[in-house]
Structure formats: structure tokens, C-alpha cells
Amino acid sequence: MLGAGYLGATHAACLASLGLRVHAVDVDAGRVAMLASGRAPFHEPGLDALLAEGVSSGRLTFGTDLHVAAETADVHFVCVGTPPSADGHLDLSALWQLVDDLGPLLREPCLVVGKSTVPVGTAARVRDRLRGLAPAGGDVAVAWNPEFLREGHGVADSLRPERLVLGVEGRHADQQLRALYHPLVAAGVPVVSTDLQTAELSKVSANAMLAGRISMVNAFAEVCETTGADIGDLVTVLGLDSRIGPDFLSPGLGFGGSCLPKDTRGLVAQGEDLGLPCVARLWRQVDAVNQHQRERTVALAEELLGGRCADRRVTVLGAAFKAGSDDVRDSPALDVAGRLHDLGAAVCVYDPAATAAARRARPDLHYALDVLTACRGSELVLVLTDWDEFRLLDPVAVGEVVAVPRVLDGRLLLDPDKWQRAGWQLRALGRAIG
């Protein structure tokens, strides 16, 4: 496993649990040491147990020496990060550095399998560059096997995936990957063998489709809020249509994290690069609607505070971009908290898992270790990450510690009747004033 971040560490532990011998390499010695002790440096339910089992069994090892991986492995999974650049293009510098470092070490026939998200056409370039650098030359095969992991569900998505996509250029590579994933294939997981380009597109396309659904339902939510229609009932109607279904129809603050925003903006950049302006416009608007949700939330918070945020005490419940994760990359919740702080509010943030990461990203905010401490003396509480802990809050108990019982539900988690009966002024994205 070349790269032991979220993707590489999760994939390594899961493959080891399937009985394979896995060695993971990363340039971060501290991360490697932590993983080698059987602990993940990030929050992912079930992963620590798999890591500990794999390490204790000897099937899973970690290191920093690329030579060891090159000399001992038959299959090399590329799991390096490809973060977005300011213009929407992906930064492939880590990928090309790995290719340049790995290529000269490949002396025997092997299969290099990309899992990182890349623009279509990258796999072919990786193949050509590796073969030009490797002593094994044309005996180095390249395949692309995109991941579809949801943070907070990475272990389950690895061990019980909805599908396996194998982008291959020959029967041998296809057979190698099917043999590697044999327990999953035998369990009935659908396998799609395709070309490199389609495999590269499959991950970004899936994320863009999900992003589109979220932005569409949020556009409907704004119409409901303006006209007095009920977004909850509307989503129920839409979800009962077998052609649409209920998944990813949750209105609110919008999407964030390291995947959906990156892939949506990546399609904008790729559409422009390919001379497809209609494609670029479509995904640019999906992103624009998503960003608009954050602006609407800040504007509504200002309205609830009488038009002035300066020197007002505000509580933000949630920092992770979604429940089940400690990831705050492009987090809508943390973005809104930061914007309110920049408007002069005294913002206190609480999150069940992401406080440490949020503190590193926004050290200028205040943080609390529990909900009641975060809410003490607050003039406005914003619920911005969909943790069950927030869904189950007791409005009476919280009402006893705030200065003003006023809440903005950015995820439609709270029962409006219950909170209003407890004396709270409640506003929610997508719901008309009741």
C-alpha cells in the first residue's frame, strides 16, 4: 500500500483481514509508528480493531522504506492524496513523485493499481511513465481500482462494497485483481471490469451525482422556505418515487469533506479543459448552490440576532463535515462558525469527535468538551453537523443554560414541536417560519 492516509490505512487493514499479507508505506514516520501500534490517527469506527488484529497476526506491517515495498510486493496499490488546487484542478504532485521514486525500483513483473482520485487519462500516463523508468519495462502493468469509501463507514464499505470497479488493460490484470478480492467476489459483490478511463471517471461521477442530488434538494428547500411549503413532506414524496429514492435527499447546510467538493470542482475544471462548457456550467452551479447554503445560514443567524453578530455569544454544534467522522476539510459547519467569528461573534464549538482537528484548522474559535458547556450563556445555538447526539438533545436541559432559547437547525435534526413547546424560537433551513 503506497500511502497510509485514510484510504491507504483502511484498505490495508481490510485486505489483511481477508488473509492477504500487506505492507503499507508512508513518508510520515509518526503516522507509520501509530499505525504499527494498531491505532488509526483518525476517527473511523471499527478500524482500530482491524489494525490491531492485522498487526498482531503479522499479516499487516508498516514502514517508510519504499525499497521494501518494491522488492517484496506483487501488487502495489497507489493511495496518495490528490488534493484540489485553487483553480479546481487536482494536485497530482504526490502521485508523480511516487511514480518517479517507485519506477526505478520495479525489477520484476508486477501490477500497479491506482486507487487515488485522478482526472481521466492519468492512468495511461502513469503506465507510460512507469514503464519508461522501470527495469522491468513492459512487464509493469497498470490498473485502476477506484475506492467508494464513505468516511465513518470505510470499514464496512471495504468489506461489504456495493461494487468493485476494475479498470484493466488485459485479462491477466483482471484475473489478478479478482483473485485478490476473491472473498468479496465469492460473496456476490458485483464486479465491473472496464477500461482505465471509465474506471477513473466512475469515482468522480458517483460523487458528482450525489452532490447534484444534495444541491437540487437544497434548491427545493429554499423554494419551500419562501412559499410556505413543507420540505419534509416534499422529500417524502420524492423519496417514494422508485425512480428517485430517498437517499441523499437531506436538505440543510450542504455537503463538504474531501471528496464531493473536490470532485464537483474537478469536473468543472475538466469540462473546461476538454472544451465542454455545458458540462463545466452544470457542475459549477451545483457547487454554487452548495456554497449558497452556507451564506444563507450565516444570513439567517444574523437575522435571528437582530442584524448584529458583533459581541454576541453563539454556539455551533458540529465541526466535522458529517457525523461519524473527525474530518473538518471543507466542513460547512466549521466554515459557518468561522464566518460568524469573522463578523465579530464569540463562537464556541462542540463536536463529539472533531474538536482536535477543528482546533488545528481554526484556533481562533473557542471550543467546549460537552454540549451544555458550549451552550452556556449563548444567544443563538446552531446545529450544523448531523450527529445523533444533537438529534437527541433535551431542549429543556439546554434551555436552562442558554441566555436566549434560540436555535437554528441547519440539518433538520430537531423536532420543531418539541423544541417550541420547551420555549425555543426555532428556525430551520428549508422550513417557513411557523
C-alpha positions as CSV (number, residue, x, y, z in Angstrom):
1,M,0.0,0.0,0.0
2,L,1.7,3.2,-1.2
3,G,0.3,5.9,1.1
4,A,-1.1,5.2,4.5
5,G,-3.6,8.0,5.0
6,Y,-7.3,7.4,5.4
7,L,-7.6,5.5,2.2
8,G,-4.4,3.5,2.4
9,A,-4.6,2.6,6.0
10,T,-8.3,1.5,5.7
11,H,-7.6,-0.5,2.6
12,A,-4.5,-2.1,4.1
13,A,-6.3,-3.2,7.3
14,C,-9.3,-4.6,5.3
15,L,-7.1,-6.6,2.9
16,A,-5.1,-8.0,5.7
17,S,-8.4,-9.1,7.4
18,L,-9.2,-11.0,4.2
19,G,-6.0,-13.1,4.7
20,L,-3.5,-11.2,2.5
21,R,0.0,-10.1,3.6
22,V,0.0,-6.3,3.3
23,H,2.9,-3.8,3.8
24,A,2.0,-0.1,3.8
25,V,4.5,2.6,3.2
26,D,4.2,6.3,4.1
27,V,6.6,9.2,4.3
28,D,5.1,10.3,7.7
29,A,7.1,8.4,10.3
30,G,4.8,9.4,13.1
31,R,1.7,8.1,11.3
32,V,3.6,4.9,10.5
33,A,4.5,4.4,14.1
34,M,0.9,4.9,15.3
35,L,-0.5,2.5,12.7
36,A,2.2,-0.1,13.5
37,S,0.9,0.1,17.1
38,G,-2.5,-0.9,15.9
39,R,-4.2,2.5,16.2
40,A,-5.5,4.8,13.5
41,P,-4.5,8.5,13.5
42,F,-8.1,9.5,12.6
43,H,-11.6,8.6,13.6
44,E,-13.1,5.6,11.7
45,P,-15.4,3.1,13.5
46,G,-14.0,-0.4,13.6
47,L,-10.7,0.4,12.1
48,D,-8.6,0.2,15.3
49,A,-9.8,-3.4,15.9
50,L,-8.8,-4.4,12.3
51,L,-5.4,-2.7,12.6
52,A,-4.6,-4.4,15.9
53,E,-5.7,-7.8,14.5
54,G,-3.7,-7.4,11.4
55,V,-0.5,-6.2,13.2
56,S,-0.7,-8.9,15.8
57,S,-1.2,-11.6,13.2
58,G,1.9,-10.4,11.3
59,R,-0.2,-10.0,8.1
60,L,-0.1,-6.2,8.3
61,T,3.1,-4.2,8.5
62,F,4.0,-0.6,8.1
63,G,7.2,1.2,7.1
64,T,8.8,4.3,5.5
65,D,11.1,2.5,3.1
66,L,9.8,2.3,-0.5
67,H,12.5,-0.2,-1.4
68,V,11.0,-2.8,0.9
69,A,7.6,-2.5,-0.8
70,A,9.1,-2.5,-4.3
71,E,11.1,-5.7,-3.6
72,T,8.5,-7.8,-1.8
73,A,5.1,-7.0,-3.3
74,D,3.4,-8.4,-6.3
75,V,0.7,-5.8,-6.3
76,H,1.2,-2.1,-5.5
77,F,-1.8,0.0,-4.6
78,V,-1.3,3.7,-5.1
79,C,-3.2,5.6,-2.3
80,V,-1.5,9.0,-2.3
81,G,-3.5,12.2,-1.8
82,T,-4.7,14.3,-4.8
83,P,-5.9,17.5,-3.2
84,P,-7.7,20.2,-5.1
85,S,-5.8,23.3,-6.3
86,A,-7.3,26.7,-6.2
87,D,-8.4,26.5,-9.8
88,G,-10.3,23.2,-9.3
89,H,-7.6,21.0,-10.9
90,L,-6.2,18.2,-8.8
91,D,-2.7,18.5,-7.4
92,L,-1.0,15.3,-8.7
93,S,2.4,16.2,-7.4
94,A,2.5,13.4,-4.8
95,L,1.4,10.9,-7.4
96,W,4.1,11.8,-9.9
97,Q,6.7,11.9,-7.1
98,L,5.7,8.4,-6.2
99,V,5.8,7.2,-9.8
100,D,9.3,8.7,-10.2
101,D,10.5,7.1,-6.9
102,L,8.9,3.7,-7.5
103,G,9.6,3.2,-11.2
104,P,13.4,2.6,-11.0
105,L,12.8,0.0,-8.2
106,L,10.5,-2.2,-10.2
107,R,12.8,-5.0,-11.4
108,E,10.2,-7.8,-11.6
109,P,6.8,-8.2,-13.3
110,C,4.2,-6.5,-11.1
111,L,0.8,-4.8,-11.1
112,V,0.5,-1.2,-10.0
113,V,-3.1,-0.4,-9.1
114,G,-4.3,3.2,-8.7
115,K,-6.9,4.0,-6.1
116,S,-6.4,7.7,-5.8
117,T,-8.9,10.0,-7.5
118,V,-7.4,11.4,-10.7
119,P,-8.5,13.1,-13.9
120,V,-9.4,10.8,-16.7
121,G,-6.3,10.0,-18.8
122,T,-4.0,9.9,-15.8
123,A,-3.7,6.1,-15.6
124,A,-2.4,5.8,-19.1
125,R,0.2,8.5,-18.3
126,V,1.2,6.6,-15.1
127,R,1.6,3.4,-17.1
128,D,3.8,5.0,-19.7
129,R,6.0,6.8,-17.2
130,L,6.4,3.7,-15.0
131,R,7.4,1.5,-18.0
132,G,9.9,4.1,-19.1
133,L,11.5,4.2,-15.6
134,A,11.2,0.6,-14.5
135,P,14.0,-2.0,-15.3
136,A,11.0,-4.4,-15.8
137,G,9.7,-2.2,-18.6
138,G,6.6,-3.6,-20.3
139,D,6.2,-6.2,-17.6
140,V,4.8,-3.5,-15.3
141,A,1.0,-3.5,-15.7
142,V,-1.2,-0.6,-14.5
143,A,-4.8,-0.9,-13.4
144,W,-7.3,1.5,-11.8
145,N,-9.5,0.3,-8.9
146,P,-11.3,3.4,-7.5
147,E,-12.5,3.5,-3.9
148,F,-16.0,4.4,-2.9
149,L,-15.5,4.7,0.8
150,R,-17.7,6.9,2.9
151,E,-15.9,8.4,5.9
152,G,-17.4,6.9,9.0
153,H,-18.3,3.8,7.0
154,G,-14.9,3.0,5.5
155,V,-14.5,-0.5,7.0
156,A,-18.0,-1.6,6.0
157,D,-17.6,-0.2,2.6
158,S,-14.3,-2.0,2.1
159,L,-15.5,-5.4,3.4
160,R,-19.1,-5.2,2.0
161,P,-18.8,-2.9,-1.0
162,E,-21.7,-2.3,-3.4
163,R,-19.4,-3.0,-6.4
164,L,-15.8,-3.4,-7.4
165,V,-14.6,-1.5,-10.4
166,L,-11.6,-2.9,-12.2
167,G,-10.0,-0.7,-14.9
168,V,-7.7,-3.1,-16.7
169,E,-5.8,-3.4,-20.0
170,G,-5.7,-7.2,-20.2
171,R,-7.0,-10.5,-18.9
172,H,-4.1,-11.2,-16.6
173,A,-4.5,-7.9,-14.6
174,D,-8.3,-8.6,-14.3
175,Q,-7.6,-12.2,-13.0
176,Q,-5.0,-10.9,-10.5
177,L,-7.5,-8.4,-9.0
178,R,-10.3,-10.8,-8.9
179,A,-8.1,-13.3,-7.1
180,L,-7.0,-10.6,-4.6
181,Y,-10.6,-9.8,-3.9
182,H,-11.8,-13.4,-4.0
183,P,-13.6,-13.4,-0.7
184,L,-15.7,-10.4,-1.8
185,V,-16.3,-11.8,-5.3
186,A,-17.3,-15.2,-3.8
187,A,-19.7,-13.3,-1.5
188,G,-21.5,-12.0,-4.6
189,V,-20.2,-8.4,-4.8
190,P,-20.8,-7.2,-8.4
191,V,-17.6,-6.7,-10.4
192,V,-17.4,-4.3,-13.3
193,S,-14.3,-4.9,-15.5
194,T,-13.7,-1.9,-17.8
195,D,-11.1,0.3,-19.3
196,L,-8.8,2.6,-17.5
197,Q,-10.7,5.8,-18.5
198,T,-14.1,4.5,-17.4
199,A,-12.7,3.4,-14.0
200,E,-11.1,6.8,-13.5
201,L,-14.4,8.5,-14.2
202,S,-16.5,6.2,-12.1
203,K,-15.5,7.7,-8.7
204,V,-15.8,11.3,-9.6
205,S,-19.0,10.7,-11.5
206,A,-20.6,8.9,-8.5
207,N,-19.6,11.8,-6.2
208,A,-20.8,14.4,-8.6
209,M,-24.2,12.7,-8.9
210,L,-24.6,12.7,-5.1
211,A,-23.5,16.3,-4.9
212,G,-26.1,17.1,-7.6
213,R,-28.9,15.5,-5.6
214,I,-28.0,17.4,-2.5
215,S,-27.8,20.8,-4.3
216,M,-31.1,20.0,-6.0
217,V,-33.0,19.2,-2.8
218,N,-31.5,22.4,-1.2
219,A,-32.8,24.4,-4.1
220,F,-36.2,22.9,-3.5
221,A,-35.8,23.7,0.3
222,E,-35.2,27.3,-0.4
223,V,-38.4,27.4,-2.6
224,C,-40.3,25.8,0.3
225,E,-39.0,28.2,2.8
226,T,-40.0,31.1,0.7
227,T,-43.5,29.9,-0.3
228,G,-44.6,28.1,2.9
229,A,-44.4,24.6,1.5
230,D,-43.0,21.8,3.7
231,I,-39.7,20.4,2.6
232,G,-40.0,17.4,4.9
233,D,-43.2,16.3,3.2
234,L,-41.8,17.1,-0.2
235,V,-38.8,14.9,0.4
236,T,-41.1,12.1,1.4
237,V,-43.0,12.5,-1.8
238,L,-39.8,12.5,-3.9
239,G,-38.3,9.6,-1.9
240,L,-41.3,7.4,-2.6
241,D,-40.8,7.7,-6.3
242,S,-38.9,4.5,-7.3
243,R,-37.0,6.4,-10.0
244,I,-35.6,8.8,-7.4
245,G,-35.5,7.1,-4.0
246,P,-34.9,8.7,-0.6
247,D,-31.1,8.6,-0.3
248,F,-29.1,11.8,-0.3
249,L,-32.3,13.9,-0.2
250,S,-31.5,15.5,3.2
251,P,-31.9,19.3,2.9
252,G,-29.8,21.6,5.0
253,L,-26.3,23.1,5.2
254,G,-25.0,21.1,2.2
255,F,-22.0,18.8,1.6
256,G,-18.4,19.2,2.5
257,G,-15.4,16.9,3.2
258,S,-12.5,15.9,0.9
259,C,-14.5,14.2,-1.9
260,L,-17.7,15.7,-3.1
261,P,-16.5,19.3,-3.3
262,K,-13.2,18.3,-4.9
263,D,-14.8,16.0,-7.5
264,T,-17.5,18.6,-8.4
265,R,-15.0,21.3,-8.9
266,G,-12.7,18.8,-10.7
267,L,-15.5,18.2,-13.2
268,V,-15.8,22.0,-13.8
269,A,-12.0,22.2,-14.5
270,Q,-12.1,19.1,-16.7
271,G,-15.1,20.3,-18.6
272,E,-13.2,23.5,-19.4
273,D,-10.0,21.6,-20.3
274,L,-12.0,19.3,-22.7
275,G,-13.8,22.1,-24.4
276,L,-17.2,21.1,-22.8
277,P,-18.6,24.4,-21.5
278,C,-22.1,22.9,-20.8
279,V,-20.5,20.3,-18.5
280,A,-18.5,22.9,-16.7
281,R,-21.5,25.2,-16.2
282,L,-23.6,22.3,-14.8
283,W,-21.2,21.4,-12.1
284,R,-20.2,25.0,-11.3
285,Q,-23.9,25.6,-10.5
286,V,-24.1,22.5,-8.3
287,D,-21.1,23.9,-6.3
288,A,-22.6,27.4,-6.3
289,V,-25.9,26.1,-4.8
290,N,-23.9,24.3,-2.1
291,Q,-21.9,27.3,-1.2
292,H,-25.1,29.4,-1.1
293,Q,-26.3,27.2,1.8
294,R,-23.5,28.4,4.0
295,E,-24.2,32.0,3.0
296,R,-27.9,31.6,3.8
297,T,-27.1,30.1,7.2
298,V,-24.9,33.0,8.2
299,A,-27.5,35.5,6.9
300,L,-30.3,33.7,8.9
301,A,-28.1,33.7,12.0
302,E,-27.6,37.4,11.6
303,E,-31.3,37.9,11.2
304,L,-32.0,35.9,14.4
305,L,-29.5,38.1,16.3
306,G,-31.3,41.2,15.2
307,G,-28.9,42.1,12.4
308,R,-25.8,42.3,14.6
309,C,-23.3,39.5,15.3
310,A,-20.6,41.6,16.9
311,D,-20.0,40.7,20.6
312,R,-22.9,38.2,20.6
313,R,-22.3,34.7,22.1
314,V,-23.0,32.0,19.6
315,T,-22.8,28.2,19.9
316,V,-22.1,25.9,17.0
317,L,-22.8,22.3,17.5
318,G,-20.7,20.4,15.0
319,A,-17.3,20.8,13.4
320,A,-16.9,17.7,11.3
321,F,-18.3,17.8,7.8
322,K,-20.6,14.9,8.7
323,A,-21.5,12.6,11.6
324,G,-19.2,9.6,12.1
325,S,-16.0,11.5,11.1
326,D,-13.4,13.8,12.6
327,D,-12.7,15.3,9.2
328,V,-13.1,19.1,9.0
329,R,-11.8,19.5,5.5
330,D,-14.2,21.9,3.7
331,S,-16.6,21.4,6.6
332,P,-19.8,23.5,6.2
333,A,-20.2,23.6,10.0
334,L,-16.7,24.9,10.7
335,D,-16.9,27.3,7.7
336,V,-20.1,28.9,9.1
337,A,-18.6,29.1,12.6
338,G,-15.6,30.9,11.1
339,R,-17.7,33.3,9.2
340,L,-19.7,34.2,12.3
341,H,-16.5,34.7,14.2
342,D,-15.2,37.0,11.4
343,L,-18.4,39.0,11.9
344,G,-17.5,39.6,15.5
345,A,-19.4,36.9,17.3
346,A,-17.9,35.0,20.2
347,V,-18.3,31.5,18.8
348,C,-18.0,28.3,20.9
349,V,-17.9,25.0,19.1
350,Y,-18.6,21.5,20.3
351,D,-18.2,18.3,18.3
352,P,-18.1,14.7,19.6
353,A,-15.1,13.7,17.5
354,A,-13.6,16.6,15.6
355,T,-12.6,19.1,18.2
356,A,-8.9,18.5,17.9
357,A,-8.9,18.7,14.1
358,A,-11.2,21.8,14.3
359,R,-8.8,23.5,16.8
360,R,-5.9,23.0,14.4
361,A,-7.9,24.4,11.5
362,R,-9.5,27.3,13.4
363,P,-7.5,28.0,16.5
364,D,-9.2,31.4,16.8
365,L,-12.5,29.8,17.8
366,H,-13.5,28.7,21.3
367,Y,-14.1,25.0,22.0
368,A,-16.0,23.1,24.7
369,L,-15.9,19.4,25.8
370,D,-19.7,19.0,26.0
371,V,-22.9,20.4,24.8
372,L,-24.1,22.2,27.9
373,T,-20.7,23.9,28.4
374,A,-20.8,25.0,24.8
375,C,-24.3,26.4,25.2
376,R,-23.9,28.2,28.5
377,G,-24.8,31.9,28.1
378,S,-25.4,31.5,24.4
379,E,-27.8,33.8,22.5
380,L,-28.0,31.5,19.5
381,V,-27.4,27.8,19.1
382,L,-26.7,26.5,15.6
383,V,-26.9,22.7,14.9
384,L,-24.7,22.2,11.9
385,T,-23.4,18.6,11.9
386,D,-25.9,15.6,11.8
387,W,-24.7,13.8,14.9
388,D,-27.3,11.7,16.7
389,E,-26.2,13.3,20.0
390,F,-27.6,16.6,18.7
391,R,-30.8,14.9,17.4
392,L,-31.5,13.6,20.9
393,L,-30.8,16.7,22.8
394,D,-33.2,17.6,25.6
395,P,-34.4,21.1,24.8
396,V,-35.4,21.7,28.4
397,A,-31.9,20.9,29.8
398,V,-30.3,23.0,27.1
399,G,-32.8,25.8,27.7
400,E,-31.7,26.1,31.3
401,V,-28.1,27.1,30.4
402,V,-28.5,29.4,27.4
403,A,-29.1,33.2,27.7
404,V,-31.7,33.2,25.0
405,P,-33.6,30.0,23.9
406,R,-33.0,30.5,20.1
407,V,-31.8,27.7,17.8
408,L,-31.0,27.5,14.1
409,D,-31.3,23.9,12.8
410,G,-29.0,23.6,9.8
411,R,-29.6,19.9,9.4
412,L,-33.3,19.4,10.1
413,L,-32.4,17.2,13.1
414,L,-34.6,18.8,15.7
415,D,-38.3,18.1,16.3
416,P,-39.8,21.6,15.9
417,D,-42.9,21.0,18.0
418,K,-40.8,19.5,20.9
419,W,-38.4,22.5,20.9
420,Q,-41.1,25.1,20.5
421,R,-43.1,23.6,23.4
422,A,-40.0,23.9,25.5
423,G,-40.0,27.7,24.8
424,W,-37.4,27.8,22.0
425,Q,-37.5,30.1,19.0
426,L,-36.6,27.6,16.2
427,R,-35.7,28.3,12.6
428,A,-34.6,25.6,10.1
429,L,-33.2,25.8,6.6
430,G,-36.0,24.9,4.2
431,R,-38.8,25.4,6.6
432,A,-41.0,28.5,6.6
433,I,-41.4,30.5,9.8
434,G,-44.0,28.7,11.9
